[in-house]
Amino acid sequence: MRLTILLVIMMGPLSVLDYVWMTEAKAQSGLTSQKTTTESPLVPSEATIKADPVCDPSRRPKIKKIEPDEFQAGAKVVIIGEDFGQKKECLHSVTFGYENAKDFTLKGNERIEATAPDNLSTGMIFVNVETGGGSVRSAVLVKKKE
């Protein structure tokens, strides 16, 4: 332990590889009984993704169409596409331009129901969907309120 501290002081900060090498050298010499692993708990393993594919971070969402494709501020819209996920935790956000949807509900891997905000400007805007696999957007026309 003292030798490690002395080496750190003399050589400066260690890289991750140096740390792993020193930790494994300690384990082999019997100085520690802890098992080290290089697998991160934050990165899903292939087994985890196969067991729970509904929030697969490698599947980027796609928008096929938005119904209606022309609507007024405050309208309810349906976003149809692919790879939105099948759990509400998979769907992170739905925005209209720079405004968050008033509300949105995931209705399966291929369908989202959302309510546009009341304060949208008229004209072309993007509807943005963000999931654990990334984000996607599609242009729509916001009509003037009658």
N, C-alpha and C positions, 0 to 999 in steps of 0.2 A: 504494500500500500504506500509506504513512504517513498519507495523507488518510483512508483507511478507518479506521485505528486511531484517529485523532483524532476522527472522527465518532462512533465507538462510545463513546469516552470522554465526549464532549460530550452525546450523545443517549441514552446508556444502551443496554441490550441491544436488538438488532435482532430484529424478527419474522422468521419464515421467508420471508414474501413480500419483505421488504426485502433479505434475503440473496440470494434468487433474482434479484431485480431487479438488485442490484449485480453478481452473478456474470455475468449475461447482458450487462450493460453492459460489463463488462471483456472478455468474449469478443468482443463486437462491435467494441470499440476495438482488438482485437488484442493485448491485454496477456496473454492466456492462450490456450493451445491446447487446453485440456481441454474436452470436451463435457459439459454438465450435463444431467441428466435429472430429471424430477419423479416418475418411476415407481419405486415401492419394490420391492426384490427380495423382500421378505417377504410381499407381498400377491400371491396368484396372479392372473395375467392370464387373460382369457377363453380365450386360445389354450392356456395351460398346462392349464386345467381340461378343455378339449375333448380335449387330447392324453392326459390321465391322469384320467378322470372318476371313478375308483374311490375317490379321497380328496377328493371335492368338498366344500369347507367350507360351501357354501351348502345342502347337503342334510342336514337335521336327521333323525336316526334315529327310527324308530318301533318299538314293541314291539306285536306282534299277540297273542302268547300265550307263556306259559312252561309247559313240560311237564316234570314234572307241576306242577300249580298248588298242590299241597300236598305237602310233603316234609319230611324230617328234616334236621337239621344234618349236614353232610358228604356230602349226596346230590349226584349228578350231575344237572344240569338242562340243558335245551335252551331257548334263547331264540330265538324266531322273530319276525321283523319285517322292516324295510326300511332300506336305506341305512346298513348297518353298515360298508360298504367291502369291498373285495376283497383288500386287503393287510393284513398284521398291523399295520403302522404306522398304519393308519387307526383302529384300535380302541385307545383309550387305557386304559380301565379297565372292570371289572365289579365292582360291590359289592353286598353283601347287607346292607341296613340301613347301618350305618357300618363294616362289616367288608369287607375286600377278599376277593374270591374266592380260594380256594386255588390255582386255576389256571383259565385260560379260553383257548379256541382259537376263532379266527374260521374258520368253515366256509363262507365266501361272503358275499355282500352281505346275505343274509336269514337267516343262522343262526349262532349262537354256542353252543358247548358249554362249560359252566362247572361247577365243583365248589364247592358252598357251604362256608363255613368250619365247623369242628367246634364252635365256641363260640357259635353263634347261640342267642338266646333264643327260646322258643316264642311263637307269636302272629303277628299280621299284621306284615309288614315290606315294604319296597320293595326291588326289585331295580333297580339303577341301571346304565345303560350310557352310557359317554361316548366319543364319537368326535370327529373333527376338525370335524364339523358341529354339534356340540352334545351335549346329554344328554337322556335319557328315562328314565322309571321306570315300574314296574308293581308292583302289590301282589300278594303271595303269602302263603300260610299256612305257617308252620314248625310242624310237629307235634312233640309230645313224643317223645323217643327211647323205644323199647320195649325 
